[in-house]
Amino acid sequence: MSGTRHAPVGVIGAGAWGTALAQMLASDGREVLLWAFEPELVERINTDHRNPIYLPSAELAATIRATGALEDLGDCATVLAVTPAQHLGKVLSGLRAAPRDLVLCSKGIEAGSGRLMNAVASQAAPGSEIAVLSGPTFAHEVATGLPTAVTLACSGGESQWDRLAPTIARPRFRPYYSDDIVGAEIGGSVKNVLAIACGVVDGLGLGQNARAALIARGYAEMLRFGETLGARPETLAGLCGLGDLVLTCSSTSSRNFSLGKALGEGQSADSLMADRRTVAEGAHTAPVLAELAARHGIAMPIVTAVHHLLGGAPARDIVSELLARPLRSEQDGPGAQGSPA
């Protein structure tokens, strides 16, 4: 640890991803305040330096202090929000309003309102300058210190980046600058739904050819949706879009891929969601994403198929419907709204 004492960084949410980010931030000796919902988890982290519920494999740094009181993070100049997307607004409303950098690390779209997380956070945490951290990241790898690169999209532009980059960057955790927070959010949200679809392909035993095709066609859906909502294509071609899509569509370490795989193997969506302690955000995002696509006239047949699958439609029937779609050119651009994918 250097002789300079840094101000503590706050992390809201002690799930696997929040805990991994806290561990990464503490890797240079920085003090981290980690808010956890469960009182017993606060005690275990502070006593045993472990998170036995969500990230049992990691021995946590001594400079991580857990708290169950959100007001303890009120003086942190930088706060990472890592709660499940559907609870973000409620949790942030309990954080004292103050000028700070609020870095959103949850990936999803708010059910009911259809709002991206930056809109939710702007209302719930007035005075905060919003940034979005997104990219191809498995929590256990980040906690272990394996090399990782992410997009850090800053609503405050380069001046916010100049504050945040030194706070977040570590030798094995490399952020890349963007000012496209909409693109960063859309990439992370849409890829979760597509990862469920890829898991279904794996669970049905349809092979790697089919999965690669689905990733490519799903990426086309991501581009169409992103362009309509104002995202830049180059953002979605980067770490927070294509990079994250490839990672989560290819491994059972992804909660969304694992959910899809189980659906493909014949398990029911209701039973799978009821049994899961950790959240597969794509299951919550799929219906609102499908509704937004329909509202804007954007063709997203894979997203729509996942929505129907989570509603109880048989996996094989859904795949058969996708394969029976009319033949067409691959080259219709991302602006081809309403055209079949």
C-alpha positions, 0 to 999 in steps of 0.5 A: 500500500502506498503512503497516500491514504485514499478516500474509501469507495462505496459499493452497494450490493454484496452479491457475487459481482459487488463483492468481486468489485470490492475485492478488486478495488481493495487490491491496492490497499484502498478502503472499501465500504460494502453495503449488504442487505443481509445482516448475517452476511455483514457479520461474516464478511467483517469477521471471516473476510469471506462472502459464503453466500455469493462468492465463497471462493474468495478470501476478501481483503482486510480493507473491505468493511461491510455495513448494513447501513446505507448512510455509512456510504453517504460521504463516499465521493465514488459509489458503485451500485451493484444491486439487481436492476429491478431493485436499484431505484428503491435502494438508491433512494435510501442513499443520502443525496450529495454530489458524487460519482455514481457508477452503475454496474447492474445490467437490465431495464426496469420492468413496468417503466422500460427505463434504463438504469441511468434514468432510474438512478438520476431520479433516485439519487439526485446530485450524482453524476452517472457513469456506467461500468459494463463489459465481459466480466465473470465475478470469480475471475475479477475477484481472483485478479485475472486480467479484465477489460471493461467499458467505463461510460461517463455522462460527465465526459472526460472530466468525470473520466479523469476522476474515475479512471484512477479510482477504478483502474488496477493493473489487471482491471483496465477500463476504456473510456466512452461517453455513450452511457446509453450504448453501454447499458443497452449492450449489457441488457440485451446480451443477458437475454441473448445468453438465455437463448444460447443456453437453450441451444446448448440444452437442446444439444443443437451444436456450436454452429447453431450457437455461433449463428444465434450470437451473430443474429442476436448481435444484429438485434442488439444493433437495431435496438441500440440505434433506435434508442440512440446508442452508437454502433461502435459502442456496441461493437466494443467490450460492453456489447459484442465482448460481453455477448460472446462471453456470456453466450459461451459459458455456464459461468453465466447465470443467464446461459445456465438458466437457458441451458436448464430450460433447453433440458426441459425444466420449467421457468417457474421452478428455475426462477423460484430455486435461484438465490442469484438473479438471472437479469435476462429473465426480468429484461426479456419481457420489457425488452420485447415490449419496447421492441414491439412499441418501436417497431424493431424486429427482435425475434430472438428476444421475443422467442426468449420472452415466450419461452419464459412464459412457458412455451416449449423450447423445441417449438420456439426453436422450430419457429425461429428456423421456419422464418422466411429466408432473407438477405443478411445485409439489411443494416441495423436501421432496418426496423421491422424487417425480419432478423 
